[in-house]
Structure formats: structure tokens, C-alpha cells
Amino acid sequence: MENYSKGSNEEEPWDLSKVSIPSIPEDITWMKVSPGAKMRNLLEFALKDFKDKDQILWSGSGPAINKTISCAEIMKHKFSSVHQISTVCYRKVIEYWDPLIDALDQLKVTRDIPTIHILLSKQLLDTTVSGYQDPGNKSVFWKTPYGTPGSNQRPRRNQNRDPNNKNRSDLG
């Protein structure tokens, strides 16, 4: 690849019909998160809009997935009785690589970028849909395997081990 420089990118356009969440209204507020977007600006608009509307859809792909999830979680924290449906899919991106040597041809690389869609709703959603979370469903994600939520105490290991390794028979 040292003989090529990165050229332009063509991203598959966002299309509401390709979102695999059932019954999304056409007039929904759709927050398409990009990696360079400021969370403060996104949330300011979304929080204001969600006061008047019943649903909002958050979408992000590639490096914007973490920011998309964070925005949706902050919204859920601000509005306590919010239902959620999340789906993960892929979005196509075509990358063009321009040759640095005249004898070479331009390369065209098609990649599938991971994408997440998170629908938040004040109204009850279809609970049978995969990816549904009800408003009170925090126990599954916040519970640690070691006890109560937030607990970082782990079971002790090797309590009877000699710190000077005198009991190790495998060292001969």
C-alpha cells in the first residue's frame, strides 16, 4: 500500500427503510451521530425535541458507535420511563485508493462498517422484538458477577499460597 494514497470515500446513505426496527414513523427525529459531532450539541437538540415527541432514533456507525450509545444512555437517564429497542447491522463504505505510480490502477475497496440504531420511546413498544429493553431494566447491565451493583470486590485467590514459593514442587 506504500504505492497508494487514500482518495475519496463514498458512504451508503442513511435510509430509514433499512433500519430493522418495526413501526418507525416517517416523521421521527433521527439523530445520525458522526465521530466529530459534539455530544453537548446533539443532546441539547434531542432533549428539547423529545419533550414534545414520543420517539427518537439514534444511529451511528464505525467510530461513532460509542458516542451514539452514550447519548442514548444520557437520554434514558434524563427521562426515566423510556422504552428502548436496539439493533446492530452494517453499512457499506467504498474507499478509493489513488496510485502514486502511473503504471498502477486506482483501487476500490468496499467495507462493511458496524452500525447501531437505538429507538427510544415514551410509549410501550413491541416487547417481543429482539433488542427490547423496558424502562426498569437496569439490573442485567449494572449487576456485577461479584455481588451488588458497583461492587468491585472479587473473591480472593490463592489464600494459602506461600509468598516465598516454598510449596511449589514443579520447580524441582
GULUMFI-261090 format. One line per field, with one value per residue: x, y, z of N, C-alpha, C in turn; residue in one letter. Coordinates in Angstrom, 2 decimals. Layout:
residues N
n_xx <- (X,...) .
n_yy <- (Y,...) .
n_zz <- (Z,...) .
ca_xx <- (X,...) .
ca_yy <- (Y,...) .
ca_zz <- (Z,...) .
c_xx <- (X,...) .
c_yy <- (Y,...) .
c_zz <- (Z,...) .
code <- (A,...) .
end
This chain:
residues 172
n_xx <- (0.81,2.18,2.46,0.20,-2.17,-4.66,-7.81,-10.97,-14.02,-17.06,-19.98,-22.65,-25.87,-27.91,-30.85,-34.10,-35.78,-34.10,-33.50,-33.79,-35.90,-39.17,-42.12,-41.38,-42.10,-42.42,-41.91,-40.13,-37.72,-34.49,-31.43,-28.44,-25.43,-22.16,-18.58,-17.22,-19.07,-20.34,-21.21,-22.66,-24.05,-25.61,-27.18,-28.46,-30.21,-31.69,-32.83,-34.51,-36.25,-37.35,-39.04,-41.40,-42.08,-42.80,-40.98,-37.55,-34.81,-31.62,-28.63,-25.53,-22.32,-19.35,-16.61,-18.33,-20.08,-19.76,-20.26,-22.89,-24.24,-23.68,-25.05,-27.72,-27.96,-27.66,-29.97,-31.87,-31.37,-32.18,-34.90,-36.90,-38.81,-38.47,-38.80,-36.87,-35.43,-32.85,-30.70,-28.19,-26.25,-24.84,-23.17,-22.40,-19.26,-17.39,-14.09,-11.66,-8.48,-5.78,-3.28,0.26,2.13,2.31,1.83,0.08,-3.31,-6.29,-7.51,-10.42,-12.11,-14.45,-16.06,-17.70,-19.17,-19.68,-22.83,-25.11,-28.47,-30.67,-33.73,-35.66,-38.48,-41.39,-43.74,-45.19,-43.42,-43.16,-42.75,-41.79,-39.85,-36.51,-33.88,-35.27,-35.72,-37.11,-38.31,-37.43,-35.29,-32.48,-31.02,-29.77,-27.57,-26.16,-25.46,-22.85,-20.69,-19.82,-21.33,-23.19,-24.52,-21.98,-20.08,-16.74,-15.41,-13.69,-13.63,-11.19,-8.07,-5.81,-5.28,-3.91,-1.38,2.12,4.08,6.78,7.10,7.72,6.30,6.11,6.25,6.87,9.17,11.40) .
n_yy <- (-1.20,1.09,2.32,3.73,6.35,7.44,8.07,9.34,8.76,6.92,6.82,4.66,5.97,7.14,5.39,5.16,3.00,0.83,0.36,-2.01,-2.00,-2.42,-0.56,2.23,5.60,7.83,10.52,10.69,11.92,11.77,11.09,11.22,10.24,11.47,10.88,13.27,14.89,17.03,16.01,17.57,19.38,17.59,16.38,18.59,19.43,17.02,16.49,18.70,18.31,15.81,16.30,17.15,15.17,11.63,9.66,8.93,8.37,7.08,6.85,5.49,4.87,2.86,4.58,6.22,4.82,4.43,7.03,7.34,5.41,6.44,8.91,8.00,6.64,8.74,10.17,8.29,8.39,10.98,10.95,8.95,6.87,5.35,3.35,0.99,-0.07,-1.79,-2.26,-3.89,-3.56,-3.50,-1.07,0.00,1.15,2.67,2.82,4.69,4.29,6.04,5.69,6.13,5.72,5.79,3.46,1.89,0.96,2.60,1.68,0.09,-0.32,-2.08,-1.83,-3.17,-1.45,-1.53,-0.73,0.95,1.18,2.87,3.00,5.13,5.44,6.97,5.70,2.41,-0.19,-2.89,-5.70,-8.15,-7.95,-8.50,-7.15,-5.41,-3.29,-2.71,0.13,-0.21,-1.92,-2.24,-3.90,-6.11,-5.12,-3.58,-5.13,-6.74,-9.61,-10.26,-9.49,-6.92,-4.13,-2.03,-2.98,-3.85,-5.87,-8.80,-12.39,-13.81,-15.14,-17.88,-17.99,-19.60,-19.71,-19.72,-16.88,-16.93,-18.92,-21.54,-23.87,-24.89,-27.51,-28.02,-26.74,-28.12) .
n_zz <- (0.00,0.05,-2.34,-2.85,-2.20,0.06,-1.26,-2.06,-0.14,-0.26,1.36,2.21,1.89,4.64,5.33,6.24,5.78,5.83,8.44,10.91,12.78,13.79,12.79,12.72,12.71,9.88,10.38,12.47,14.82,13.85,14.93,13.59,14.29,14.05,14.05,14.69,15.89,18.46,21.65,23.44,21.78,20.27,22.29,23.43,21.39,21.01,23.57,23.89,21.73,22.32,24.41,23.29,21.48,21.02,20.31,19.49,17.35,17.50,15.68,14.66,13.18,12.83,14.19,15.61,17.17,19.99,20.95,20.12,21.68,24.23,24.14,23.91,26.34,28.18,27.57,28.42,31.11,31.76,31.09,32.72,32.23,29.73,26.88,24.98,21.90,20.43,17.65,15.71,12.82,9.49,7.43,4.21,2.98,0.51,-0.39,-2.10,-3.49,-4.59,-7.11,-6.68,-8.53,-12.03,-13.53,-12.13,-11.23,-10.03,-6.82,-5.52,-2.62,-0.81,2.22,5.10,7.61,11.10,12.53,14.71,15.82,17.89,19.27,21.14,23.19,24.56,24.67,24.98,23.43,21.01,22.80,22.10,20.23,19.26,21.14,22.71,25.55,28.67,30.65,33.34,33.24,34.37,35.87,34.64,33.20,35.03,37.14,38.81,38.49,40.99,43.11,44.58,42.61,41.32,43.01,43.48,44.57,44.49,44.62,46.76,45.71,45.84,48.66,50.43,49.49,49.64,50.03,49.41,47.63,48.49,48.51,45.96,43.93,41.32,40.48,41.08) .
ca_xx <- (0.00,3.04,2.35,-1.13,-2.62,-6.10,-8.60,-12.28,-14.89,-18.50,-20.74,-24.03,-26.71,-28.82,-32.18,-34.96,-36.37,-33.12,-33.40,-34.56,-36.79,-40.51,-43.07,-40.78,-42.84,-41.62,-41.57,-39.36,-36.46,-33.43,-30.13,-27.37,-24.24,-20.88,-17.49,-16.79,-20.17,-20.23,-22.31,-23.46,-24.95,-26.57,-28.11,-29.27,-31.29,-32.51,-33.60,-35.56,-37.20,-38.01,-40.09,-42.62,-42.34,-42.81,-39.90,-36.34,-33.94,-30.19,-27.88,-24.12,-21.56,-17.90,-16.10,-19.39,-20.96,-19.67,-20.93,-24.33,-24.71,-23.60,-26.16,-28.97,-27.98,-27.92,-31.40,-32.61,-31.18,-32.98,-36.32,-36.80,-39.72,-38.25,-38.63,-35.75,-35.11,-31.53,-30.29,-26.85,-26.21,-23.67,-23.37,-21.31,-18.42,-16.47,-12.88,-10.86,-7.06,-5.17,-1.89,1.35,2.91,1.41,1.54,-0.91,-4.71,-6.96,-8.14,-11.74,-12.29,-15.77,-16.03,-18.93,-18.90,-20.73,-23.77,-26.11,-29.68,-31.32,-35.01,-36.17,-39.89,-42.16,-44.86,-44.83,-43.02,-43.37,-41.82,-41.28,-38.76,-35.16,-33.22,-36.15,-35.44,-38.16,-37.75,-36.80,-34.33,-31.10,-30.35,-28.95,-26.33,-25.45,-25.09,-21.54,-20.73,-19.27,-22.20,-24.12,-24.07,-20.91,-19.11,-15.58,-14.72,-13.63,-13.23,-9.73,-7.47,-4.52,-5.12,-2.99,-0.12,3.28,4.62,8.16,7.01,8.38,5.47,5.98,7.01,7.22,10.44,12.40) .
ca_yy <- (0.00,2.27,2.92,4.34,7.31,7.32,9.05,9.70,7.73,7.02,6.09,4.34,6.97,6.68,5.12,4.70,1.70,-0.22,0.17,-3.22,-1.83,-2.30,0.53,3.55,6.60,8.59,11.86,10.55,12.66,10.79,11.64,10.49,10.70,11.34,10.87,14.61,15.65,17.35,15.41,18.64,19.88,16.53,16.19,19.79,19.35,15.83,16.64,19.68,17.71,14.65,16.78,17.31,13.97,10.38,8.75,9.47,7.30,7.39,5.96,5.81,3.77,2.90,5.23,6.99,3.92,4.73,8.31,7.08,4.70,7.38,9.87,7.31,6.36,10.00,10.45,7.38,8.87,12.20,10.55,7.65,5.81,5.25,2.02,1.02,-1.19,-1.59,-3.22,-3.72,-4.01,-3.00,-0.04,-0.08,2.30,2.39,3.64,4.73,4.50,6.57,5.23,7.11,5.35,5.84,2.13,1.21,1.39,3.01,0.58,0.35,-1.25,-1.99,-2.31,-3.13,-0.77,-1.80,0.38,0.70,2.01,2.80,3.69,5.45,5.79,7.16,4.77,1.00,-0.76,-4.34,-6.33,-9.41,-7.64,-8.70,-5.89,-4.56,-3.10,-1.92,1.26,-0.59,-2.99,-1.84,-4.91,-7.01,-4.49,-2.93,-6.10,-7.33,-11.03,-10.46,-9.03,-5.82,-3.20,-1.12,-3.65,-4.31,-6.86,-10.10,-13.44,-13.91,-16.33,-18.32,-17.53,-20.47,-19.75,-19.19,-15.79,-17.22,-20.03,-22.71,-25.05,-25.20,-28.73,-28.12,-26.08,-29.14) .
ca_zz <- (0.00,0.03,-3.67,-2.98,-1.18,0.24,-2.01,-1.51,0.42,-0.53,2.37,1.89,2.55,5.68,4.78,7.33,5.43,6.11,9.89,11.17,13.92,13.20,13.07,12.93,11.93,8.91,10.89,13.70,14.92,13.62,15.30,12.91,15.02,13.35,15.04,15.07,16.49,19.89,22.41,24.03,20.75,19.96,23.40,23.59,20.41,21.24,24.80,23.62,20.80,22.94,25.32,22.51,20.68,21.77,19.93,18.87,16.87,17.49,14.80,14.49,12.61,12.99,15.40,16.29,17.92,21.42,21.19,19.93,22.88,25.35,24.01,24.23,27.78,28.88,27.38,29.30,32.48,31.91,31.00,33.40,31.75,28.29,26.31,24.04,21.02,19.82,16.63,15.16,11.42,8.78,6.43,3.23,2.68,-0.58,-0.30,-3.32,-3.24,-5.81,-7.26,-6.69,-9.71,-13.19,-14.07,-11.29,-11.35,-8.79,-6.09,-4.94,-1.51,-0.18,3.60,5.89,8.87,12.09,12.77,15.75,15.84,19.20,19.30,22.47,23.08,25.79,24.56,25.00,22.14,20.90,23.74,21.54,19.30,19.78,21.46,23.52,26.98,29.32,31.41,34.60,33.00,34.60,36.68,33.84,32.77,36.12,38.17,38.60,38.85,42.32,44.20,44.34,41.58,41.71,43.86,42.74,45.39,43.84,45.56,46.91,45.12,46.38,50.03,51.15,48.78,50.35,49.23,49.02,46.68,49.03,48.32,44.54,43.66,39.91,40.20,41.27) .
c_xx <- (0.86,3.00,1.00,-1.34,-4.14,-6.81,-9.90,-13.00,-16.32,-19.21,-22.14,-24.92,-27.61,-30.21,-33.03,-35.57,-35.40,-32.91,-34.33,-35.36,-38.19,-41.24,-42.42,-41.56,-41.90,-41.14,-40.76,-38.13,-35.34,-32.09,-29.04,-26.04,-22.99,-19.76,-17.08,-17.87,-19.92,-21.45,-23.23,-24.48,-26.02,-27.64,-29.00,-30.46,-32.25,-33.38,-34.76,-36.66,-38.00,-39.08,-41.43,-43.01,-42.24,-41.63,-38.74,-35.46,-32.50,-29.50,-26.44,-23.39,-20.07,-17.48,-17.15,-20.31,-20.94,-20.41,-22.44,-24.92,-24.72,-24.75,-27.48,-29.07,-28.22,-29.39,-32.24,-32.49,-32.05,-34.48,-36.40,-37.68,-39.65,-38.04,-37.57,-35.74,-33.79,-31.28,-28.89,-26.87,-24.92,-24.08,-22.16,-20.59,-17.46,-15.31,-12.13,-9.42,-6.41,-3.71,-0.90,2.26,1.94,1.01,0.46,-2.30,-5.24,-7.61,-9.47,-11.97,-13.66,-15.68,-17.42,-18.58,-20.01,-21.54,-24.73,-27.26,-30.34,-32.58,-35.42,-37.60,-40.51,-43.34,-44.33,-44.52,-43.32,-42.31,-41.25,-40.12,-37.42,-34.50,-34.08,-35.66,-36.55,-37.53,-37.02,-35.69,-32.89,-30.32,-29.43,-27.60,-25.53,-25.02,-23.72,-21.60,-20.29,-20.16,-23.11,-23.60,-23.02,-19.84,-17.93,-14.77,-14.82,-13.25,-11.70,-9.24,-6.16,-4.28,-4.08,-1.61,0.99,3.90,6.06,8.25,7.71,7.59,5.36,6.86,7.46,8.55,11.63,13.42) .
c_yy <- (1.26,2.98,3.60,5.38,7.24,8.45,9.34,8.48,7.99,6.18,5.82,5.35,6.34,6.52,4.49,3.33,0.55,-0.46,-0.98,-3.16,-1.62,-1.03,1.85,4.56,7.40,9.93,11.82,11.46,11.64,11.46,10.76,11.02,10.45,11.40,12.26,15.45,15.89,16.79,16.48,19.16,18.85,16.42,17.41,19.76,18.20,15.96,17.62,19.05,16.58,15.07,16.86,16.07,12.73,9.47,9.52,8.28,7.80,6.38,6.45,4.62,3.97,3.58,6.05,6.12,4.24,6.01,8.15,6.42,5.65,8.38,9.22,7.02,7.63,10.38,9.57,7.82,10.10,11.91,9.12,6.55,5.68,3.79,2.11,-0.24,-0.86,-2.66,-2.87,-4.28,-3.47,-1.97,-0.06,1.25,1.87,3.38,3.56,5.07,4.88,6.13,6.39,6.89,5.24,4.47,1.39,1.79,1.82,1.78,1.03,-0.73,-1.01,-2.61,-2.23,-2.58,-1.11,-0.54,-0.01,1.68,1.79,3.65,3.89,5.94,5.97,6.20,3.34,0.52,-2.25,-5.06,-7.64,-9.19,-7.87,-7.34,-4.95,-4.49,-2.25,-0.84,0.86,-1.61,-2.51,-2.95,-5.80,-6.39,-3.90,-3.90,-6.70,-8.80,-11.28,-9.96,-7.92,-4.90,-2.23,-1.76,-4.12,-5.31,-8.21,-11.14,-13.54,-15.22,-16.63,-17.84,-18.34,-20.53,-19.09,-18.08,-16.03,-18.41,-21.29,-23.98,-25.47,-26.40,-28.82,-27.45,-26.99,-28.85) .
c_zz <- (0.00,-1.32,-3.90,-1.89,-1.12,-0.49,-1.31,-0.94,-0.03,0.51,1.86,2.60,3.62,5.06,5.88,7.04,5.70,7.60,10.26,12.47,13.36,13.64,13.43,12.09,11.02,9.47,12.19,13.66,14.86,13.86,14.69,13.43,14.17,14.39,15.53,15.75,17.98,20.61,22.99,23.02,20.39,21.04,23.63,22.64,20.73,22.49,24.61,22.75,21.45,23.95,24.60,21.73,21.54,21.47,19.33,18.50,16.82,16.58,14.69,13.93,12.83,14.28,16.16,17.13,19.41,21.77,21.07,21.17,24.08,25.31,24.38,25.72,28.60,28.75,28.31,30.76,32.75,31.90,31.52,32.81,30.23,27.90,25.22,23.18,20.34,18.77,16.15,13.74,10.80,7.73,5.49,3.06,1.57,-0.48,-1.63,-2.94,-4.57,-5.90,-7.25,-7.90,-10.88,-13.70,-13.28,-11.51,-9.98,-8.15,-5.52,-3.88,-0.89,1.21,4.21,7.26,9.86,12.37,13.87,15.58,17.20,19.14,20.75,22.32,24.46,25.83,24.58,23.59,22.15,21.74,23.21,20.58,19.98,19.99,22.28,24.96,27.56,30.20,32.70,34.44,33.14,35.31,35.87,33.52,33.91,37.20,37.83,39.00,40.29,43.44,43.77,43.24,42.12,42.57,43.01,43.56,44.70,44.87,45.59,46.31,45.84,47.81,50.79,50.49,49.60,49.50,48.76,48.07,47.18,48.75,46.85,44.21,42.21,39.56,40.45,42.25) .
code <- (M,E,N,Y,S,K,G,S,N,E,E,E,P,W,D,L,S,K,V,S,I,P,S,I,P,E,D,I,T,W,M,K,V,S,P,G,A,K,M,R,N,L,L,E,F,A,L,K,D,F,K,D,K,D,Q,I,L,W,S,G,S,G,P,A,I,N,K,T,I,S,C,A,E,I,M,K,H,K,F,S,S,V,H,Q,I,S,T,V,C,Y,R,K,V,I,E,Y,W,D,P,L,I,D,A,L,D,Q,L,K,V,T,R,D,I,P,T,I,H,I,L,L,S,K,Q,L,L,D,T,T,V,S,G,Y,Q,D,P,G,N,K,S,V,F,W,K,T,P,Y,G,T,P,G,S,N,Q,R,P,R,R,N,Q,N,R,D,P,N,N,K,N,R,S,D,L,G) .
end
